[in-house]
Amino acid sequence: MADSKVIAVMGATGAQGGGLVRAILADPEGGFSARAVTRNAGSDAAQELARLGAEVVEANLDNPATIERAFDGAYGVFCVTFFWEHMNPELEIVHAQTMADAAKAAGVSHVVWSTLDDSREHVPLDDDRMPTLGDGKYKVPHYDGKAEADSVFADAGVPVTYYLSSFNWENLIRFGMGPARGEDGVLALTYPLGDAKLPGMAEQDVGKIAYGIFKRGDEFIGKRVAVAAEKLSGSEMAAALSEALGEEVRYNDVDPDVYRGFGFPGADDVGNMFHWQRDFADEYGGIRDIELSRSLDPELQSFRDWLAEKKDQIPLG
C-alpha cells in the first residue's frame, strides 16, 4: 500500500529478520511494508524477498552512512546483531550504537531491538562457578554483549522495545545441537541442563512476534518483551524427538565442564549459557511469557509442531 508504514529490517536474509519480513509480506492489509536491509542485495535470499514484495536495500553495519540511508523514512526498524559471525561482543555494541544513532537521525517511531539477558546479573564475574570469558568481561558473551548494548538505545533517546527471544529449535539443525548417535547406535541429545526446563521456539515465530509488537503500536515501547513457545526439559525434548523420528532418543545430561570441553567454536560460551540457564532456570525462564507470545503470534508453534515440519532436516550424526 502506498500509505503503509515502512519497517526497515536488519538481517533480512537471516533467521530473525527474514521471519519478520515474511510476516509483514503475508499481511498485505496490515498497514506495514517491509524494507529488507542486507549486506548483499544480489544474493539469492535477498532476491527472493524482492520477488515476494519487499523493498531490498543494501547496507553494512561497518558503514554507518549506509545504515542511515536504510532507515531514512522508516516508521520502525528491527535491529539485530550477528555475534556468531565474529564472536566479538564489543563489536556488537559498536554495531548497536550505529543502529541507534541512525534510528535517532531518521526520527523513527519504534525500534524493536533484539537483545538478550545479562547472565552477569545472576553470575557475577568473580563467581567461580563458571569461567569468565571475553578478556574477563563476560560470562556468556553472546548474551551479555547484547544486554550491555541495551543502554545505547536508551541513551540515544529512541522509542525502543527490548525484545528477548529464547532457544531456537533450528539450533538442532544448524548449530550441531541435535541428537548424535553413540557407539551403541542409540541417538542422544546432550545438554548440561540437568532437569531444568529450556524455553524455546521456532525461528519463524521470532519474526512473527516481532511483527506483533510493531502492530501493537506504542504498547511495548520502553518495555522488555521476553518470549517462548514452550519450556521443555532435555528429557521432554528427547521424548518428542523419539516420537517424531520413530526411534529412541535419550537425554544425556553432562556436566557443564564436559560440555565446555567439546571443542567446537564457542563451546565455552554455549556451555556457560546452559550452565547459567540450568542454575537460574526460574529467573531466566520465568520472565518468558508464553501467553503473551501467543497473543502476539496466534500461529505460535509447539516443539511437536516444529518437529512435524522440520524433523527431516535434523542431521543425525
N, C-alpha and C positions, 0 to 999 in steps of 0.2 A: 504494500500500500504506500502511496506517495507520502501520506502524512504519518507514517509509522515512526515509532521511536527506535533509533538505531542503538543496538547493543554491540559494542566492539569487544570481540572475544579473543583474548590472548591464548596462544597454544591451540589454535582452532583445529589443527590436524592431529592433536594429541587426544588422550582419553577424556579428560575433563572438558576441555574446550570444545572438542568435537561433539560430545554429547549435548552440550548447551546449544551449539549451532544447529544441530539436527532437531532439538526440541523446539527452537524458535521457528524453524522452517516447517515443522509439522503442524504448526498452529497459525495458519495464514490470517485468521481473524483475530489473533491475539493482540494486535496493535503494535507489534515489535518487528523489526527486521534485523538480520544478522550481518555484521561486518566481521568476516573471518580474518584475523590477523595472524600471519605466518611468516616465517623466515624465507620460505621458498614458494612463491605464488605459482610456480610452474610445476610443482610436484603433482603426482597423480592424486594424492589425497586432497590437495587444495583445489585442483581442477574438478574433482568430484563434488566438492562443496559448491563450487561455482555453478555446476550443472544443476544442482538441487535448488539454486536460487540465492545463494549467499553472495554478498559483495566481498571479494577477496582482495586483501591489502597486504603488501609485503612490508615488513618492519623487523627490526632486530633490537633486542634489549641492550646490546652493546653500542647502539647508535641512538641516543635519546631523541634526536630530531625526528627520526622515523616513527618513534612511538607517539610523539606529539602530533604528527600528521595523522597517524592511525586513529587517534582519539578525537580529532577535531570534529565537532558537530555531533558527537555521540550523546545520547541521553544517558546511557550507562556503559560501564566497562567491567568485564570479568578479568581479574588479574590472577595470574598463576606463575610460579617459577618452576625451574626444571632441575632439581637437585641431582638426580641420578645421571645427568649428562656430564656434570663436572665434580660433583660431590664436595662442593665448597659452600658452606652455609653463609660465609661472609659475602660471597658473590651474590647469593640470593638476596641478601639485604640491600646490596647496591642496586640490583635489578628492581627490587620493590620500590626503592627510592625513585628510580627512573619512572616507574609507572605512576607512583603517587604524584610526582611533580607534573607529569603530563596530564593526569586527570584534573589536577588543580588548574593548570593552564587552559584546559579545554572547557572548564566550568561544567563538568558532568554532574548529573543529578544523583547518580547512585553508582558506587563502586562495590562490587562483590569481590572480596579478597579471599582467595583460597589459602587458608592458613592451617595450622595445627597446634596442638597443645605444647606447652613448655614443660618437658619432663623434669626440669630443674626445680620446679615448684614442689615436687614430691621427693626428688633425689638430688640434694644439693651437690655441688661439685666436689666437696670434701667428703661426701658419703662414699665409703669404700665398698659398698655392696655391689657396685658395678664400676667398671673402669671409666675414667674420664677421658674423653676423646677430643679431637679437633683442637690441638695445641692447648689443651687444658681448659677449653671454654664451654664444652658441651658434653652432655650425657648421651642424648640421642640427636645427633647433628641434623638429620633430615626433618626432625620435628622442631627442635629448639631454634634453628635459624629462621624458620617461617614465623614462629611465635615472636621472636625478637623483632622481626620486621613489622609486626602489627603497629608499632609506635610510629613508623614513618608515615602511615596513612593518617593516623590521628594527628600527628604534628603538622601534616600538610593541610589539615582542616577540610578534607574532602568527606562527603557523606558516605560512610562505609559500613558494610555488613561484613563481620568476620565469620567466614564460613568454614566449618571444620567437618570434613568427611571422616570416613573410617576405612578399615582394611578393605581393599578392593579384591573381590574374589578372582579377578583376572590375574592376580599375582600367582595363582595356581597354574596359569598358562604361560605367562611371560617372565616370571621372576624366579622360576625354579622352586616354588613353594608347594608344588603339588605332590601327590603320592609318588614314592620311589619304591622300586621292587628290591627287596632284600635278598640275601644269599639263599634264603629258604623259599624264594619265589613269591612271597606274600607282599602286597603293597602296604606301605606305611606312610602316614602323614606325620612328619616330625617337626614339632614346635616345642620351645621351652616355656609352656604356658601352665603346666600343672592342670588344675581343674577350672581355671579361670575362663570366663566367657569372653570371646573376642567379638566386638562389634564389627560388622561387615556389611558390604553392599556391592551391587553390580556397578561397574563403571558408568553405564549409560544412565543410571539413576543419579549419579553425582551431577551430571549436566542437567537432568530434568528438574532436580530440586533447586539448582541454581536459577533456572528459569522461573520456577515457582516463587522464589524470593523476589526476583525482579517484578513479577506480576502483582505482588502484594504491595507495590509502591514503597512508601517510606516506613512501613510497619517494622522492619528489622534494621533500619539504619541506626548505627551506634550499638548494635547488639551482636552477641555471639550466637550463631546457629550451628549446633552440633548434631550430626545426623547419623543414622544407621538404619538398615533394613531388618537385621536380626542380630542377636547376641548369642553366639554358639560356642560351646566348649570344643576343644580338639576332638573329644570323643563323639560329640554330636555331629561335627563336620565329617568325621570318618564314617559314621553310620550313614549319613546322607550320601557320601561318595560310594559306599558299598552298594547301596540301593541303586544308584544311578549307573554305576559301572558294571553291575552284575557279578562282582567278585569282592571278596573280603578286602577291606582297607582298615588297618589297625591304626590307632593313635599311639605314636611313640613320643612320650614326654621325656625330654632330655634336660639336663642341667644347662642353664644359660652359658656357663663357661664352655661346655662342649659345643654348643651352637656357635658361639663367637669364634671358635677354633675351626669351623668348617672350611674357611679359606676362600670363599667366594668374595668378590669385591663388595665391601660394605658389610661383611658378616658381623663385625664387631658392633656396628651401628644397629643393624637389624636385631642382633642378639640382645643388645641393650633395650631396644624397643619392646620386644616380647617380655623381657625380664621386668621392665617397669610396668607394662600393662598387666602382667601377672600379679605383681605385688601390690599394685594400686588399681585393681580391677573395678572397685566401687567408684573411685574418683574418676577414672578415665571413662569407663563405660556408663557411669551414672548420668553424665551430662548429655549423652547421645539419646535423643528423644525420637523413638520410633513412630509414635503417633503424629508428632509434628512433621516428621519426614513424610509420612503417608499423606498428610494434608497438603503438603507442597507437591507431592508426586503420587497421585492416586494409583498409578500403574507400578508402584514400587514392587520389585521382585523379591521373593524369598530365595534362600540358598537353593532349595529344591527346584524352584522355577528356573533359576540361573543354570543349574546343572542340566536340566532337561534341554536347554538351548545350547550349552557350551561344553558338555562333557566330552565330546569327541575331539575338542581342541586341546584337552589337557594331556601333555606328554607324560607317558607312564614309563619312567626310566627304570 
